[in-house]
Amino acid sequence: MSDSPMERFSDWMNPILVKETRQALKSRSFVATFMLLLIASWLICMFGVAMAGMSLEYGTPSREFFQAFFFVLSAAVIVIVPFGAFRSLLTEQDSQTYELLSITSLTPRQIVLGKLSNSVVQILVYYSAIAPFIAFTSLLQGFDLFGTIVLLLVLLGVSILLCTFTLMLSTVGQNRQIQTLSSLFIVGGLVMAFSSMMGLSFAMLQGEITAEPEFFAVLICFLLIGISYFFLFLQITISQLMYESGNKSTGVRLVATAQMLLVWAVTAGYAWFVGTSIDDDVFYTIVFLTLVHWGIFGFFITMERDYLSRRIRRDLPQRGILRLLLVPFMPGGTRGLILVLMNLLILMGIMLGIQPFVTRIDPEFLQVSFAIVAYMVIYMCMGSMISRRLLKISNELKPMHARTLLIIIFAISSIMPHMILSAMDYYDNYNPPYSLLQITDPISTINAIGNGSYSGGAVGILMVAAIVAIILNVPAMIRSVMEILAPDRPQPKSLEAPASEIATAAT
């Protein structure tokens, strides 16, 4: 007998999805959450009808009912499901069952997608449980179909993105103490996301957000940004589960670079499509987010271990031009530094080239942006140099130690000038001006440049220091490029012994 279509479909599905879904649907946490969602929705329905009275016919009670049902659904899919996704992969590592998965034919991508798909299934189950109550709300006066559809779709997307983010965080920390601390931060972050979603729903239902072209433009922009970060979190999670000899960097770096280009392309495309200039506040926000993006990302990729495994060197493309294009995206802290420098240079070029299409740009903003870029270059070049020296001392030292040392240097550089100025009684004066001794403190320097209280050559000094930092890393960058352009490819061992060895053995 041939298998039924459902059995064939079950065999085709991701085995991790099947296993996780069976376990999750039988777990006490899922059953308790599902029952609490149903009981809470039923109580809202009963008590809401009793308290509404005659307003059910003459008022607009559907907004209050939907707000209550949306509150219950958001608590389940924004707080409980993402935290369950975080704990699912963490439990595999704590109980040492992940090793059993890693020795199977399943790839890290299949494992991560299976875990994520299980979370999506749970979200859809909660949606199906709340659907009858939403249908009841649609029968009441004042039901907003457009707002309801938008809120439910946004909630679905945010929940999936949070599940991907928590899965990524579950692979970062291997230490018990770090896992416990990260659990507390994750719970706090999920509660904040829940509060933000409730604020959005309240504004939507109160008519503060209307279906105007600007709303759809902002919605599309956030959708594209969310999709890009979804792929970034997914790629980081997959890379963390790879073997040490695998290429963990290329996919992540490609996605991170595509994100920046996508954001600027969407901004320019929207301005061209609408036929207006780019608003200065939008321009400032995108520049700030881009700097934060590369600041966080560069902090990690510039201090990786400069090492190419035999597998990575074996899989390099044969054409030299392709290898040259792949240099910034290949593993290694020095190559990561090249990627960050390239993207910061592209960002500065975009900022200068897009000025005619922006309504207004303050000169202080450009100076602040260039100062931030200079500080990023200085500290990332310093971090790359520290990691190269430190990781050669012992294999026991990890990139985490180099990052910790860089944070300590940053803290000392920020505090030391204030201690020196305090010893000189500099702060005894009323409203003391900015001093060049504070140039090692990024916060004080950027604040002084931004509010216009200092018009000296701080930006020029920082640019010169950034150029010097780059020059000090040029020899290492050349070596890292040549390691890709002229790799030492592993040669397969011949099964036949050389003739000289055969003759020696015969004698």
C-alpha positions in Angstrom: 0.0 0.0 0.0 1.2 3.5 -0.8 1.5 6.0 1.9 -1.2 8.6 2.4 -0.5 12.2 1.2 -0.3 13.4 4.9 2.3 10.7 5.7 4.4 11.7 2.6 4.1 15.4 3.6 5.2 14.5 7.2 8.3 12.7 5.8 9.1 15.7 3.6 8.9 18.2 6.5 11.8 19.2 8.6 12.4 16.5 11.2 13.3 19.1 13.8 10.0 20.8 13.2 8.1 17.5 13.6 10.0 16.6 16.8 9.8 20.1 18.4 6.1 20.5 17.5 5.2 17.2 19.1 7.1 18.0 22.2 5.8 21.6 22.4 2.2 20.7 22.0 2.4 18.1 24.7 4.4 20.3 27.1 2.9 21.8 30.2 3.9 25.4 29.3 2.1 25.3 26.0 -1.0 23.7 27.4 -1.1 26.2 30.3 -0.6 29.2 28.0 -3.2 27.9 25.6 -5.8 27.4 28.3 -5.0 30.7 29.9 -5.5 32.4 26.6 -8.9 30.8 26.1 -10.0 31.4 29.6 -8.9 35.1 29.6 -10.6 35.6 26.2 -13.8 34.0 27.5 -13.8 36.1 30.6 -13.2 39.2 28.6 -16.1 38.3 26.4 -18.5 37.5 29.3 -17.7 40.4 31.6 -17.4 42.8 28.6 -20.9 42.0 27.4 -22.2 42.3 31.0 -20.5 45.7 31.6 -21.3 47.1 28.1 -25.0 46.9 28.5 -26.9 49.0 26.0 -23.7 50.3 24.4 -23.5 47.1 22.5 -26.2 48.4 20.2 -25.7 52.2 20.3 -22.0 52.6 21.2 -18.7 51.4 19.6 -17.6 48.7 22.0 -15.6 46.7 19.4 -12.4 48.8 20.0 -12.3 48.0 23.7 -13.1 44.3 23.0 -10.4 44.0 20.4 -7.9 45.9 22.6 -8.4 43.4 25.3 -8.2 40.4 23.0 -5.1 41.9 21.4 -3.5 42.3 24.8 -4.0 38.6 25.6 -2.7 37.5 22.2 0.3 39.8 22.3 1.3 38.5 25.7 1.4 34.9 24.3 3.2 35.5 21.0 5.6 38.3 22.0 6.7 37.2 25.5 6.0 33.5 25.9 6.8 32.1 22.4 10.1 33.9 21.9 11.3 33.1 25.3 10.3 29.4 24.7 12.4 29.6 21.4 15.3 30.9 23.5 15.0 28.1 26.0 14.5 25.3 23.4 18.0 25.6 21.8 19.5 26.4 25.2 18.1 23.2 26.6 19.6 21.2 23.8 23.0 22.5 24.8 22.5 22.1 28.5 21.3 18.5 28.3 24.1 17.8 25.7 21.6 16.5 23.2 22.7 18.9 20.5 25.7 16.7 19.8 23.4 14.0 18.8 21.8 16.4 16.3 25.1 17.6 15.0 26.3 14.1 14.1 23.2 13.4 11.9 22.9 14.5 8.3 21.0 17.6 9.4 22.8 20.9 8.6 22.8 23.8 11.0 20.4 25.6 8.7 17.9 22.8 9.0 18.2 22.7 12.8 17.7 26.4 13.1 14.8 26.5 10.6 13.2 23.6 12.4 13.4 25.4 15.7 12.0 28.6 14.2 9.2 26.8 12.3 8.1 25.2 15.6 7.8 28.7 17.1 5.8 29.8 14.0 3.4 26.9 14.4 2.8 27.8 18.1 2.1 31.4 17.0 -0.4 30.2 14.4 -2.1 28.0 17.0 -2.6 30.9 19.3 -3.9 33.0 16.4 -6.4 30.2 15.6 -7.5 30.2 19.3 -8.2 33.9 19.4 -9.8 34.0 15.9 -13.4 33.2 17.1 -13.2 36.1 19.6 -12.0 38.4 16.9 -14.9 37.3 14.7 -17.2 38.1 17.6 -15.7 41.6 17.8 -16.3 42.1 14.1 -20.1 41.8 14.7 -20.1 44.8 17.1 -20.4 48.5 16.3 -17.2 50.5 15.4 -15.2 47.6 14.1 -12.1 48.8 12.1 -11.3 46.1 9.6 -8.2 47.8 8.2 -6.7 48.5 11.6 -7.4 45.0 12.8 -5.7 43.4 9.8 -2.6 45.7 10.0 -2.2 45.1 13.8 -2.5 41.3 13.5 0.0 41.2 10.6 2.5 43.5 12.4 2.1 41.4 15.5 2.9 38.2 13.5 6.0 39.8 11.9 7.3 41.2 15.2 6.8 37.9 16.9 8.7 35.9 14.3 11.5 38.5 14.3 11.7 38.2 18.1 11.8 34.4 17.9 14.7 34.6 15.5 16.5 37.2 17.8 16.1 35.0 20.9 17.4 31.9 19.0 20.4 33.9 18.0 21.1 34.9 21.6 20.8 31.3 22.8 23.8 30.4 20.7 26.1 33.3 21.9 26.7 32.5 25.5 27.9 29.1 26.5 28.6 29.9 30.1 25.9 29.2 32.8 26.2 32.6 34.4 26.0 34.4 31.0 22.9 32.3 30.1 21.2 33.3 33.3 22.0 36.9 32.9 20.9 36.9 29.3 17.6 35.3 30.3 16.9 38.2 32.6 17.7 40.7 29.8 15.6 38.8 27.3 12.6 38.8 29.6 13.0 42.6 30.1 13.4 43.2 26.4 10.3 41.1 25.5 8.2 43.0 28.1 9.4 46.3 26.5 8.5 45.0 23.1 5.1 44.0 24.4 4.5 47.5 25.8 5.5 49.1 22.5 3.1 46.8 20.6 0.3 47.8 23.0 1.1 51.4 22.5 0.9 51.0 18.7 -2.4 49.2 18.9 -3.9 51.9 21.2 -2.7 54.6 18.7 -4.1 52.7 15.8 -7.5 52.0 17.3 -7.9 55.6 18.6 -7.4 56.9 15.0 -4.0 58.6 15.7 -2.6 56.5 12.8 -4.6 56.7 9.6 -4.4 54.9 6.2 -2.4 57.6 4.4 0.4 57.2 1.9 3.0 58.2 4.5 1.8 55.4 6.7 2.1 52.8 4.0 5.6 54.1 3.1 6.7 53.9 6.7 5.2 50.4 7.0 7.0 49.2 3.9 10.3 50.6 5.2 9.9 48.9 8.5 8.9 45.7 6.7 12.1 45.7 4.6 14.3 46.5 7.6 12.6 43.7 9.6 13.2 41.2 6.8 16.8 42.2 6.6 17.4 41.8 10.3 15.5 38.5 10.2 18.0 37.2 7.7 20.9 38.7 9.7 19.8 37.0 13.0 19.1 33.8 11.1 22.5 33.8 9.5 24.3 34.5 12.8 22.4 31.7 14.5 23.4 29.2 11.7 27.0 30.3 11.8 27.2 29.9 15.6 26.2 26.2 15.2 28.8 25.4 12.5 31.9 23.5 13.1 35.1 25.5 13.8 36.4 24.7 10.4 33.3 26.0 8.6 32.9 29.5 7.1 31.0 31.4 9.8 31.6 34.9 8.5 30.8 35.2 4.8 27.0 34.9 5.0 26.8 37.2 8.0 29.0 39.9 6.5 27.1 39.8 3.2 23.8 40.3 4.9 25.1 43.1 7.1 26.5 45.0 4.1 23.3 44.4 2.1 21.3 45.9 5.0 23.1 49.3 4.8 22.7 49.5 1.0 19.1 48.5 1.3 18.2 51.2 3.8 19.8 53.9 1.7 18.3 52.5 -1.5 14.8 52.5 0.0 15.3 56.1 1.3 16.4 57.4 -2.1 13.8 55.4 -3.9 11.0 56.7 -1.8 12.2 60.3 -2.3 12.4 59.8 -6.0 9.0 58.0 -6.2 7.2 60.7 -4.2 9.1 63.5 -5.9 10.1 65.3 -2.7 13.4 65.9 -0.9 14.6 63.7 1.9 13.5 65.1 5.3 16.4 66.1 7.4 15.2 64.2 10.5 14.9 61.0 8.4 18.4 61.6 7.1 19.8 62.1 10.6 18.0 59.0 11.9 19.3 56.8 9.1 22.9 58.0 9.5 22.7 57.4 13.2 21.3 53.9 12.8 23.9 53.1 10.2 26.7 54.2 12.5 25.2 52.1 15.4 24.9 49.2 13.0 28.5 49.2 12.0 29.7 50.1 15.5 28.1 47.0 17.0 28.9 44.7 14.1 32.5 46.0 13.7 33.1 45.5 17.4 32.8 41.7 16.8 34.1 41.1 13.3 37.3 43.2 13.6 38.5 41.1 16.6 38.1 37.6 15.2 40.9 35.1 15.0 42.9 35.5 11.7 42.6 31.9 10.7 41.5 30.1 7.5 40.8 26.4 7.9 41.7 23.8 5.2 38.1 23.5 4.2 37.7 27.3 3.6 41.0 27.5 1.6 39.9 24.5 -0.4 36.5 26.0 -1.3 37.9 29.4 -2.5 37.0 30.2 -6.1 39.6 29.7 -8.8 39.3 33.1 -10.4 41.4 35.8 -8.9 38.8 38.6 -9.4 36.3 36.6 -7.4 38.8 36.0 -4.6 39.5 39.7 -4.5 35.9 40.6 -4.2 35.5 38.0 -1.4 38.4 39.3 0.7 36.3 41.6 3.1 33.7 38.8 3.6 36.1 36.0 4.4 36.8 35.0 8.1 39.4 36.9 10.0 39.5 40.1 12.1 41.8 42.0 9.7 39.5 41.2 6.8 36.6 42.3 9.0 38.4 45.6 9.6 38.7 46.0 5.8 35.0 45.5 5.5 34.1 48.0 8.2 36.5 50.6 6.6 34.9 50.1 3.2 31.4 50.6 4.5 32.3 53.6 6.6 33.9 55.1 3.5 30.8 54.4 1.5 28.6 56.0 4.2 30.7 59.2 4.1 30.4 59.3 0.3 26.7 58.8 0.6 26.4 61.6 3.2 28.3 64.0 1.0 26.7 63.0 -2.3 23.1 63.1 -1.1 23.3 66.6 0.4 21.5 68.3 -2.6 18.5 66.0 -2.1 18.1 66.7 1.7 15.9 69.6 2.9 18.5 70.9 5.3 21.8 69.6 6.8 23.4 71.3 9.8 27.1 71.7 9.5 27.5 70.5 13.1 25.8 67.3 12.2 28.3 66.5 9.5 31.1 67.3 11.9 29.6 65.1 14.6 29.2 62.3 12.0 32.8 62.5 10.9 34.0 62.6 14.5 32.0 59.4 15.3 33.4 57.7 12.1 37.0 58.7 13.2 36.5 57.3 16.7 35.1 54.1 15.2 38.1 53.7 12.9 40.6 54.4 15.7 39.1 52.0 18.2 38.4 49.3 15.6 42.0 49.5 14.3 43.2 49.4 17.8 41.0 46.4 18.6 42.2 44.5 15.5 45.9 45.1 16.5 45.2 44.0 20.1 43.5 40.8 18.9 46.2 39.9 16.5 48.9 40.3 19.2 46.9 38.8 22.0 45.6 35.7 20.2 49.1 34.7 19.1 50.2 34.4 22.7 48.1 31.4 23.6 45.3 29.3 22.2 43.5 29.7 25.5 43.0 33.4 24.8 39.8 34.1 22.9 38.5 37.1 20.9 36.3 37.8 24.0 39.4 38.7 25.9 40.5 41.2 23.2 37.1 42.8 23.2 37.2 43.1 27.0 40.6 44.7 26.9 39.4 47.2 24.3 36.4 48.1 26.5 38.8 48.7 29.4 41.0 51.0 27.2 37.9 52.9 26.1 36.8 53.4 29.7 40.3 54.6 30.8 40.6 56.9 27.8 37.2 58.5 28.7 37.9 58.9 32.4 41.5 59.8 32.5 41.3 63.4 31.0 38.6 64.4 33.5 40.8 63.1 36.3 43.8 65.2 35.0 41.6 68.3 34.6 40.1 67.9 38.0 43.6 67.7 39.5 44.4 71.0 37.7 41.3 72.6 39.3 39.9 73.1 35.7 36.3 72.3 36.8 36.4 74.9 39.6 35.5 77.6 37.0 31.9 78.3 36.2 30.9 76.5 33.0 34.4 75.5 31.9 34.9 75.2 28.1 36.0 72.1 26.3 39.6 71.3 26.5 41.7 69.4 23.9 42.8 67.1 26.7 39.3 65.6 26.5 39.7 64.5 22.9 40.2 60.9 24.1 36.7 61.1 25.6 34.3 60.5 22.7 31.2 61.5 24.6 32.5 64.9 25.7 34.1 65.7 22.4 31.0 64.8 20.3 28.8 66.7 22.7 31.0 69.8 22.4 31.1 69.6 18.6 27.3 69.0 18.4 26.2 72.0 20.5 28.7 74.3 18.8 30.6 75.1 22.0 33.9 74.1 20.4 35.0 75.3 17.0 38.7 74.1 17.2 40.4 71.4 15.2 39.1 68.4 17.1 37.6 66.8 14.0 40.8 67.3 12.0 42.9 65.8 14.8 40.6 62.8 15.0 40.8 62.3 11.2 44.6 62.4 11.3 44.6 59.9 14.2 42.2 57.6 12.2 44.5 57.8 9.2 47.5 56.9 11.4 45.6 54.0 12.8 44.8 52.7 9.4 48.4 53.0 8.3 49.5 50.9 11.3 47.2 48.2 10.1 48.2 48.3 6.4 50.8 45.5 6.6 48.4 43.2 8.3 45.7 44.0 5.8 48.0 43.3 2.9 48.9 39.9 4.4 45.2 39.1 4.9 44.4 40.0 1.3 47.3 37.9 -0.1 46.1 35.0 2.1 43.0 35.0 -0.1 44.5 35.9 -3.5 47.4 33.4 -3.2 46.1 30.8 -0.7 48.1 27.8 0.4 45.6 25.2 -0.9 45.7 21.8 0.8 46.8 19.1 -1.7 45.2 15.7 -1.7 47.5 13.0 -0.6 48.4 10.5 -3.3 47.5 6.9 -2.6 50.5 5.6 -4.5 53.9 5.7 -2.8 56.8 7.4 -4.6 59.2 5.2 -6.6 62.1 6.1 -4.3 60.2 4.9 -1.3 59.4 1.6 -3.0 63.0 1.0 -4.0 64.1 1.8 -0.4 61.6 -0.6 1.0 62.6 -3.4 -1.4 66.3 -3.1 -0.4 
